[in-house]
């Protein structure tokens, strides 16, 4: 789901303890709203939607990633229709767009996919001068290295990746990737359906950077992951919402997950907990981009500018439990998101490399090796 803020381990544990009572005030109807959005999305995939009519906005985004009420309000205020289709990985998003699928206007790729999409000529300039609310973006998210000058992106949400568990079923003895990557095979677990997250976690466990371009280091991660997916307790790859639902159902002991997805589930069950493994983890920003083939770019820019409004931006984060990159939205955030250090960048963690921003791999052998490793893992 999917720079995400550096989340402090102790704060995350406190979140796990306190989120049940704090989140209820923010998301008492979370499940119902999520079901409504999913229902609307499934319907949208089976009906013909006119392109270029100026009245229909098509968005391709991570699942369960916007408050349905915001969409309804936008539709009502402008007399338009918004159609949302979802994906569970950047790779799936890219494959559909490159395959000439539906004519979407907007997408929400992670920061490390922006240059790839530019090379594929999938994006068009946003023209931030047409976005009056761009001024609300926090300074740390302006002019990022992956998109100098914010020519093509505005930040949408951010969060780190951790390991989650349901304390009613299982409580880990340590806060380490070794629970999954070690030799023991006593736990049931799932990994995210995302190659950069999974291979990145293996690299971190081995003491390497998540952005390693070293062929020997990538091969070491591959060899480790071959053993991991061969375990009896490995139950497959899943997206953040799927992992959250498995934890809620008590079907697994551990799940690699985007922190925001876990905290949504904690509104239903305060026994859900999450921690950052001591070896380190990943962080990334999800962005809003205007697709090159957008049939309705003017309407798409209106939607982006609406999302950048302080109260709207805060409402999205209050719904998703992801970090918010909008400085003007801070005072409207729920206390859990506004005041807890878990949702604020830690320069110490970032500088030390304990929490690393996922970056695009340099062209050449490393990306090809990533692809081969991932294809092998998914085929097992």
C-alpha positions as CSV (number, residue, x, y, z in Angstrom):
1,X,0.0,0.0,0.0
2,X,2.4,0.8,-1.2
3,X,9.7,8.9,1.8
4,X,7.3,6.4,4.0
5,X,8.1,7.5,7.5
6,X,10.7,5.8,9.7
7,X,8.7,4.0,12.4
8,X,10.2,3.5,15.8
9,X,10.0,0.0,17.2
10,X,9.0,0.8,20.7
11,X,6.3,3.2,19.5
12,X,4.9,0.6,17.2
13,X,4.5,-1.8,20.1
14,X,2.7,1.0,22.0
15,X,0.5,1.5,19.0
16,X,-0.4,-2.2,19.2
17,X,-1.4,-1.8,22.8
18,X,-3.3,1.5,22.5
19,X,-4.7,1.4,19.0
20,X,-7.8,-0.5,19.9
21,X,-9.3,2.4,21.9
22,X,-7.8,5.3,19.8
23,X,-8.8,3.9,16.4
24,X,-12.4,3.2,17.4
25,X,-13.0,6.9,17.4
26,X,-11.6,7.3,13.9
27,X,-12.8,4.2,12.2
28,X,-15.9,2.7,13.8
29,X,-17.3,1.9,10.4
30,X,-14.1,0.9,8.8
31,X,-15.1,-2.6,7.8
32,X,-18.4,-1.5,6.4
33,X,-16.8,1.4,4.4
34,X,-14.2,-1.0,3.0
35,X,-16.8,-3.5,1.9
36,X,-18.7,-0.7,0.2
37,X,-15.6,0.4,-1.7
38,X,-14.7,-3.1,-2.7
39,X,-18.2,-3.7,-4.0
40,X,-18.0,-0.5,-6.1
41,X,-14.7,-1.5,-7.5
42,X,-15.8,-5.0,-8.5
43,X,-18.9,-3.5,-10.2
44,X,-16.7,-1.0,-12.1
45,X,-14.7,-3.7,-13.7
46,X,-17.7,-5.3,-15.4
47,X,-19.4,-2.2,-16.9
48,X,-18.5,-0.1,-19.9
49,X,-17.1,3.3,-18.8
50,X,-16.9,6.1,-21.4
51,X,-13.5,7.6,-22.0
52,X,-12.8,11.2,-22.5
53,X,-16.3,12.4,-21.6
54,X,-15.0,14.9,-19.0
55,X,-17.4,13.5,-16.5
56,X,-15.8,10.1,-15.6
57,X,-12.6,9.8,-13.6
58,X,-10.9,6.4,-13.6
59,X,-8.3,5.7,-10.8
60,X,-6.0,2.7,-10.5
61,X,-4.8,2.4,-6.9
62,X,-3.8,0.1,-4.1
63,X,-6.8,-1.6,-2.5
64,X,-8.6,-0.1,0.5
65,X,-6.6,3.2,0.0
66,X,-9.1,6.0,0.1
67,X,-12.1,6.8,2.2
68,X,-15.2,6.1,0.1
69,X,-16.9,9.2,1.5
70,X,-14.2,11.4,-0.1
71,X,-15.0,9.9,-3.5
72,X,-18.8,10.4,-3.0
73,X,-18.2,14.0,-2.0
74,X,-16.1,14.7,-5.0
75,X,-18.7,13.1,-7.3
76,X,-21.5,15.1,-5.8
77,X,-19.7,18.4,-5.8
78,X,-18.7,18.2,-9.4
79,X,-21.5,16.1,-10.9
80,X,-19.1,13.4,-12.1
81,X,-18.5,9.7,-11.6
82,X,-15.3,8.2,-10.1
83,X,-14.4,4.6,-11.0
84,X,-11.8,2.9,-8.9
85,X,-10.0,-0.4,-9.8
86,X,-7.3,-1.8,-7.5
87,X,-4.0,-3.7,-7.5
88,X,-1.9,-5.3,-4.8
89,X,1.6,-4.7,-6.2
90,X,3.5,-2.1,-8.3
91,X,4.4,-4.9,-10.7
92,X,0.7,-5.8,-11.3
93,X,-0.1,-2.1,-11.8
94,X,2.7,-1.7,-14.3
95,X,1.9,-4.8,-16.2
96,X,-1.7,-3.8,-16.7
97,X,-0.8,-0.3,-17.8
98,X,1.8,-1.5,-20.2
99,X,-0.6,-4.2,-21.5
100,X,-2.9,-1.5,-22.8
101,X,-5.7,-2.2,-20.3
102,X,-8.2,0.3,-19.3
103,X,-7.7,4.0,-19.9
104,X,-7.0,5.2,-16.4
105,X,-6.5,8.8,-15.5
106,X,-4.6,8.4,-12.2
107,X,-2.5,5.8,-10.4
108,X,-0.7,5.6,-7.1
109,X,2.7,4.0,-7.7
110,X,5.5,3.8,-5.1
111,X,8.4,6.2,-5.4
112,X,10.8,3.6,-6.8
113,X,8.6,2.9,-9.8
114,X,8.4,6.5,-11.1
115,X,11.5,6.4,-13.3
116,X,10.5,3.1,-14.7
117,X,7.1,4.5,-15.6
118,X,8.8,7.6,-17.2
119,X,11.0,5.4,-19.3
120,X,7.9,3.5,-20.4
121,X,6.3,6.9,-21.3
122,X,3.3,6.2,-19.0
123,X,3.3,9.6,-17.3
124,X,2.5,13.2,-18.3
125,X,3.6,16.3,-16.4
126,X,1.3,17.3,-13.5
127,X,2.0,21.1,-13.9
128,X,1.9,21.9,-10.2
129,X,1.1,25.5,-11.1
130,X,-2.4,24.2,-11.8
131,X,-2.6,22.7,-8.3
132,X,-3.2,25.5,-5.9
133,X,-3.1,23.1,-2.9
134,X,0.4,21.8,-3.8
135,X,1.6,24.5,-1.3
136,X,0.4,22.2,1.5
137,X,2.9,19.4,0.8
138,X,5.5,19.1,3.6
139,X,8.9,20.3,2.8
140,X,10.5,16.9,3.1
141,X,8.4,15.6,0.3
142,X,9.0,18.5,-2.1
143,X,11.6,18.0,-4.9
144,X,12.3,14.4,-4.1
145,X,15.2,12.6,-5.7
146,X,12.9,10.2,-7.7
147,X,11.1,13.2,-9.2
148,X,13.0,16.5,-9.2
149,X,10.7,19.4,-9.1
150,X,7.7,17.2,-8.6
151,X,7.2,17.3,-12.3
152,X,5.2,14.1,-12.3
153,X,4.2,13.2,-8.8
154,X,2.6,14.5,-5.6
155,X,3.0,12.4,-2.4
156,X,-0.1,10.6,-1.3
157,X,0.7,8.4,1.7
158,X,3.7,6.7,3.4
159,X,4.4,4.0,5.9
160,X,7.0,1.4,6.8
161,X,6.8,-2.4,6.5
162,X,6.8,-4.6,9.6
163,X,6.0,-8.0,11.0
164,X,2.5,-8.4,12.5
165,X,0.9,-10.9,14.7
166,X,-2.4,-11.6,16.6
167,X,-1.5,-11.8,20.3
168,X,-4.5,-13.9,20.9
169,X,-2.9,-16.7,18.9
170,X,0.9,-16.1,19.1
171,X,3.4,-13.7,20.8
172,X,6.9,-13.7,19.2
173,X,9.8,-14.3,21.5
174,X,11.9,-11.8,19.6
175,X,11.5,-8.9,17.2
176,X,13.6,-10.2,14.4
177,X,13.4,-11.4,10.8
178,X,14.9,-14.6,12.1
179,X,11.3,-15.7,13.1
180,X,10.8,-16.2,9.4
181,X,14.2,-16.3,7.8
182,X,15.8,-18.5,10.5
183,X,16.0,-22.3,10.3
184,X,13.0,-23.0,12.5
185,X,9.8,-24.2,10.8
186,X,7.2,-24.0,13.5
187,X,5.2,-20.9,12.5
188,X,2.6,-20.2,9.9
189,X,3.4,-17.0,8.0
190,X,2.8,-15.1,4.8
191,X,5.0,-12.6,2.9
192,X,3.9,-9.5,1.0
193,X,3.2,-10.0,-2.7
194,X,5.9,-7.5,-3.6
195,X,9.4,-8.4,-4.7
196,X,11.2,-5.3,-3.4
197,X,9.7,-5.8,0.0
198,X,10.4,-9.5,0.2
199,X,13.8,-9.5,-1.3
200,X,14.6,-6.3,0.6
201,X,13.7,-8.0,3.9
202,X,16.0,-10.9,3.1
203,X,18.8,-8.4,2.3
204,X,18.2,-6.6,5.6
205,X,18.3,-9.8,7.5
206,X,21.7,-10.6,5.9
207,X,23.0,-7.2,6.8
208,X,22.8,-5.7,3.4
209,X,21.0,-2.6,2.0
210,X,17.5,-3.1,0.6
211,X,18.8,-1.3,-2.5
212,X,21.8,-3.6,-3.0
213,X,23.0,-3.9,-6.6
214,X,25.6,-6.5,-5.6
215,X,25.1,-9.7,-7.5
216,X,26.7,-11.8,-4.8
217,X,24.4,-10.2,-2.1
218,X,21.3,-10.7,-4.3
219,X,22.2,-14.3,-4.8
220,X,22.6,-14.7,-1.1
221,X,19.1,-13.3,-0.6
222,X,17.8,-15.6,-3.3
223,X,19.4,-18.7,-1.6
224,X,17.8,-17.7,1.7
225,X,14.4,-17.1,0.3
226,X,14.5,-20.5,-1.5
227,X,14.7,-22.1,2.0
228,X,12.0,-19.8,3.4
229,X,9.3,-20.6,0.7
230,X,10.1,-24.3,1.1
231,X,9.0,-24.3,4.7
232,X,5.8,-26.1,5.7
233,X,4.7,-23.0,7.5
234,X,4.9,-20.7,4.5
235,X,1.4,-20.1,3.3
236,X,2.1,-17.9,0.3
237,X,2.3,-14.3,-0.7
238,X,-0.5,-11.8,-0.1
239,X,-1.3,-8.1,-0.2
240,X,-1.6,-6.0,3.0
241,X,-5.4,-6.3,3.4
242,X,-5.3,-10.0,2.8
243,X,-2.6,-10.5,5.4
244,X,-4.5,-8.4,7.8
245,X,-7.6,-10.5,7.3
246,X,-5.7,-13.7,7.9
247,X,-4.4,-12.3,11.1
248,X,-7.9,-11.3,12.2
249,X,-9.1,-14.8,11.4
250,X,-6.3,-16.3,13.4
251,X,-5.1,-18.4,10.4
252,X,-1.4,-17.3,10.6
253,X,1.2,-16.5,13.3
254,X,3.1,-13.8,11.5
255,X,2.6,-11.7,8.4
256,X,4.9,-9.2,6.6
257,X,2.6,-6.1,6.2
258,X,2.4,-2.4,5.5
259,X,1.9,-0.9,8.9
260,X,-1.1,1.1,7.9
261,X,-2.9,-2.0,6.8
262,X,-2.3,-3.7,10.1
263,X,-3.6,-0.7,12.1
264,X,-6.8,-0.8,10.1
265,X,-7.4,-4.3,11.4
266,X,-6.5,-3.2,15.0
267,X,-9.7,-1.2,15.0
268,X,-11.5,-4.5,14.9
269,X,-9.2,-6.4,17.2
270,X,-6.8,-4.7,19.6
271,X,-4.8,-7.9,19.8
272,X,-3.3,-7.2,16.4
273,X,0.3,-5.9,16.9
274,X,3.2,-4.9,14.7
275,X,6.9,-4.3,15.1
276,X,9.9,-3.3,13.0
277,X,12.4,-6.1,13.0
278,X,15.6,-5.1,14.7
279,X,17.7,-5.8,11.6
280,X,15.9,-3.0,9.8
281,X,13.1,-2.6,7.3
282,X,11.8,-0.6,4.3
283,X,10.1,2.7,3.8
284,X,8.5,4.2,0.7
285,X,6.1,6.9,-0.5
286,X,3.1,6.2,-2.6
287,X,2.4,9.0,-5.1
288,X,-0.4,10.3,-7.3
289,X,0.5,10.4,-10.9
290,X,-1.3,11.6,-14.1
291,X,-1.1,8.9,-16.7
292,X,0.0,9.8,-20.2
293,X,-3.1,8.2,-21.7
294,X,-5.5,9.9,-19.3
295,X,-8.8,10.7,-21.2
296,X,-9.7,13.4,-18.6
297,X,-6.5,15.2,-17.4
298,X,-8.4,18.3,-16.3
299,X,-10.7,16.3,-14.1
300,X,-7.8,14.3,-12.8
301,X,-6.0,17.5,-11.7
302,X,-9.1,18.6,-10.0
303,X,-9.1,15.4,-8.0
304,X,-5.4,15.7,-7.1
305,X,-5.9,19.2,-5.9
306,X,-8.9,18.1,-3.8
307,X,-6.8,15.4,-2.2
308,X,-4.3,18.0,-1.3
309,X,-6.8,20.0,0.7
310,X,-5.9,19.8,4.4
311,X,-9.1,18.2,5.7
312,X,-9.4,15.8,2.8
313,X,-5.8,14.7,3.1
314,X,-6.2,14.2,6.8
315,X,-9.4,12.2,6.2
316,X,-7.6,9.8,3.9
317,X,-4.9,9.2,6.5
318,X,-7.5,8.8,9.3
319,X,-9.1,6.1,7.1
320,X,-6.0,4.3,5.9
321,X,-3.8,4.7,9.0
322,X,-0.9,5.6,6.8
323,X,1.5,8.5,7.3
324,X,0.5,11.9,5.9
325,X,2.9,14.1,3.8
326,X,0.6,17.1,3.9
327,X,1.9,19.7,6.4
328,X,-1.4,21.6,6.5
329,X,-3.3,18.4,7.3
330,X,-1.5,17.7,10.5
331,X,-3.9,19.5,12.9
332,X,-6.8,17.4,11.4
333,X,-5.2,14.1,11.9
334,X,-6.4,11.7,14.6
335,X,-4.2,11.8,17.7
336,X,-2.8,8.3,16.9
337,X,-1.4,9.6,13.6
338,X,-0.5,13.1,14.8
339,X,1.2,12.5,18.1
340,X,2.7,9.0,18.1
341,X,6.3,8.9,17.1
342,X,5.6,5.8,15.1
343,X,4.1,8.0,12.3
344,X,6.8,10.6,12.2
345,X,10.1,10.4,10.4
346,X,13.1,9.6,12.6
347,X,16.3,11.1,11.1
348,X,18.4,8.8,13.3
349,X,16.8,5.7,11.8
350,X,17.0,7.0,8.3
351,X,20.7,8.1,8.7
352,X,21.7,4.8,10.2
353,X,20.0,2.8,7.5
354,X,17.9,0.9,9.9
355,X,14.9,2.1,8.0
356,X,15.7,2.5,4.3
357,X,13.9,4.2,1.6
358,X,13.4,1.8,-1.3
359,X,15.0,3.3,-4.4
360,X,15.0,2.3,-8.0
361,X,17.6,-0.3,-8.9
362,X,20.3,0.8,-11.5
363,X,19.7,-0.7,-15.0
364,X,21.4,-3.8,-15.9
365,X,21.9,-7.1,-14.1
366,X,20.4,-6.4,-10.7
367,X,16.9,-5.7,-11.9
368,X,17.0,-8.8,-14.1
369,X,18.2,-10.9,-11.1
370,X,15.4,-9.5,-9.0
371,X,12.9,-10.5,-11.7
372,X,14.4,-14.0,-11.9
373,X,14.4,-14.5,-8.2
374,X,10.8,-13.3,-7.9
375,X,9.6,-15.5,-10.7
376,X,11.2,-18.5,-9.1
377,X,9.7,-17.8,-5.7
378,X,6.2,-17.2,-7.1
379,X,6.4,-20.5,-9.1
380,X,7.0,-22.6,-6.0
